Structure formats: C-alpha cells, structure tokens
Amino acid sequence: MQNSELQNQRFAVMLFSTVYPLYLNKVVRKGRTQEELNQVITWLTGFDTAKIEALVADKVTFDTFFQQASLHPNTSLITGLICGYRVEEITNPLTQKVRYLDKLVDELAKGKSIDKILRK
C-alpha cells in the first residue's frame, strides 16, 4: 500500500519523545505497565530501557530512532491493520517501522499476551 510522501516525511521528523508518553498513557489506561511497553519496544528495536529513556531525553526523531535500531528478525510476522493500513503492505521502510511499533502498542493495550505480541 502506498502512503503519501507527505505522511512519510512527517514520520521522519516526528519526535519519539512526543509519541512515547502517548504510547505509555494508552497502555497504562488499559491496565498495562511501562515495563511491558519497554519490553515491546526492546523486542522490536533491540534498545534496553536505559537506551529508550536516553532517546526520549535526547528528543530524537523517528528517523534517528529507527536508524539506531536493530529490528528483530521476526518483524515480518507483524501483520494486520493499523490506522487503516495493512502494515505488511506499507512500502516506505520508515513508515512501516513506525506502524510496526504502533501495531505492537495497540496489541499491548488490547490485552494481548506478551508472548503473542513478541511473535515467539
């Protein structure tokens, strides 16, 4: 699926530090924890909690965030709809990575077990 170039550019300059608290609020409202959120982010990116906190403090963009990440080899197993798009059909690599993260956070907020979210 094609996303607009404008949308792709927005993701590139969007600050991870702006979105992380939104992710956190979403999962906490649904009864999940910051530790679980960080576990999901760690699985996707390879970042430990200290690195996640440093990236938030440094106010890095999603572009920088994912340039520094080592994506898990099972990310291709992340499928389904997020914001009206099938994540497996998104052609822009950065947009797809952001949507992978969105999908995992949504699954966490919806009560899916950590083992299933982490595609074990």
C-alpha positions in Angstrom: 0.0 0.0 0.0 1.3 3.5 -0.9 1.4 6.1 1.8 1.7 9.7 0.7 5.2 11.2 0.6 4.0 14.0 3.0 3.0 11.4 5.6 6.3 9.6 5.2 8.1 13.0 5.7 6.0 13.7 8.9 7.1 10.4 10.4 10.8 11.1 9.6 10.7 14.4 11.6 8.3 13.4 14.3 9.9 13.2 17.8 9.9 9.9 19.5 9.9 11.8 22.8 6.5 13.3 21.8 4.9 9.9 21.0 6.4 7.7 23.8 4.2 9.4 26.5 1.2 8.9 24.3 2.0 5.2 24.0 2.6 5.0 27.7 -0.7 6.7 28.6 -2.5 4.4 26.2 -1.2 1.2 27.7 -1.5 2.3 31.3 -5.1 3.3 30.8 -5.7 -0.2 29.6 -4.1 -1.8 32.7 -0.6 -2.5 31.2 2.7 -1.2 32.6 5.6 0.9 31.4 7.8 -2.2 31.8 5.6 -4.1 29.3 5.7 -1.1 26.9 9.5 -1.0 27.1 9.7 -4.8 26.7 7.7 -4.5 23.4 9.9 -1.6 22.2 13.0 -3.6 23.2 11.9 -6.6 21.2 11.3 -4.5 18.1 14.4 -2.3 18.3 17.0 -4.0 20.5 17.1 -1.0 22.8 17.2 -1.6 26.5 15.2 0.6 28.9 18.1 2.9 29.5 18.6 3.5 25.8 14.8 4.1 25.4 15.0 6.7 28.2 18.1 8.3 26.6 16.4 8.5 23.2 13.3 10.2 24.8 15.6 12.6 26.7 17.6 13.4 23.5 14.4 14.1 21.6 15.4 12.1 18.6 13.2 11.9 15.6 11.7 8.6 14.5 14.2 8.6 11.6 17.1 8.7 14.0 15.3 6.3 16.4 15.0 3.6 13.7 18.4 4.3 12.2 19.9 3.3 15.5 17.6 0.3 16.0 18.4 -3.3 15.2 15.0 -4.6 14.2 14.1 -8.1 15.4 14.3 -10.7 12.6 10.6 -11.7 13.2 9.2 -8.2 12.4 7.9 -9.6 9.2 5.4 -11.6 11.3 3.8 -8.3 12.4 0.7 -8.1 10.2 -2.7 -6.6 10.3 -4.4 -3.2 10.1 -3.2 -0.1 11.9 -4.7 3.3 11.1 -6.4 1.8 8.1 -3.2 0.4 6.5 -2.0 -3.2 6.4 1.5 -2.9 7.9 2.8 -5.7 5.7 1.9 -3.7 2.6 3.5 -0.3 3.5 6.2 0.4 1.1 8.1 3.2 2.8 10.6 1.5 5.2 10.5 4.2 7.9 6.7 4.4 7.8 6.4 0.6 8.0 8.7 0.6 11.1 6.7 3.3 12.8 3.5 1.3 12.1 5.1 -1.9 13.4 5.6 -0.1 16.7 2.1 1.3 16.6 0.7 -2.2 16.0 2.6 -3.7 18.9 1.5 -0.9 21.2 -2.1 -1.4 20.1 -1.8 -5.2 20.8 -0.4 -4.5 24.2 -3.2 -2.0 25.0 -5.9 -4.5 23.8 -4.7 -7.1 26.3 -2.8 -9.5 24.1 -0.3 -11.6 25.9 3.3 -10.6 25.7 4.4 -13.9 24.2 2.0 -13.4 21.3 3.0 -9.7 20.8 6.6 -10.7 20.7 6.0 -13.3 18.0 7.7 -16.1 19.8 
